[in-house]
Amino acid sequence: MEGRVSSVQSLGAVDGPGLRYVVFLQGCPLRCRYCHNPETWLPDGGTVHTAEDLCTTIQRYKPYFGEQGGVTVSGGEPLLQPEFTAELFRLLHRQKIHTALDTSGAGDLEKAAQVLQHTDLVLCDLKFPTETAYREHCGGSLQHTLDFLKLTENMGIPVWIRHVVAPGLTDTPASMRAIRDLCGQFSNIEKIEWLPFKNICIEKYKSLGIEFPMADKPAYSQQHIDMLLSAL
């Protein structure tokens, strides 16, 4: 089984529990205004790997991430390559390696269920609290994301929500409360990770000849996020 990989990070510390080997897959149907990985958008980019060879490579790092860490498949959107992601996770489970899926839920739900059969944890990007904002600022669907979250609940997969707090888009207490209320609908959501907007991706956009819509916005600190959370 072959898939297109944009890049890998051998020891990531912010993409799930413990240290993680992070695989960034190629291809994404969304165009989020604050996206920091524009190099992953095109489905025919990156390099081709087989699930078997990638699993063999990952096993070399098992002494570093051990039982407390594991592998996270991100993107782009990994559910655009569901067969590859499912096969990689299946092979990793054979080696007793923890698997995490970092996704926006933007993919065929029937195929997503096949991936979830081999997934220990879902990191789900819940981007905006309304359907209108979803369509305007990322080209996705809130309802589809909620349907995906319902699927994870039905399958008993624990979820960590990831939400970017972006200036002028999602940085009000009302918006953050709405996100929190949406999460309250699901019994399997363990926590919300409130991620401060960063603009360090500007050089990526310049090198690709793409305009970054948020280039004039300031980066947020964790202290700013904490201040907003205190008002909820």
Protein Blocks (a to p, Z undefined) as FASTA:
>chain_A
ZZddfbdcfbdckgcghjddddddehifbdcfklcblmlmpmkgcjdddfklmmmmmmmm
mmmnmmmlccdddedjfklmmmlmmmmmmmmmmnopacddddehiacfklmmmmmmmcfb
dcdddfbfcfklmmmmnopafklmmmmmmmmmmnopacdddddddehklmcfklmmmmmm
mmmmpmklmbdcdddddfklmmmmmmnopacfklmpccddfklmmmmmmmZZ
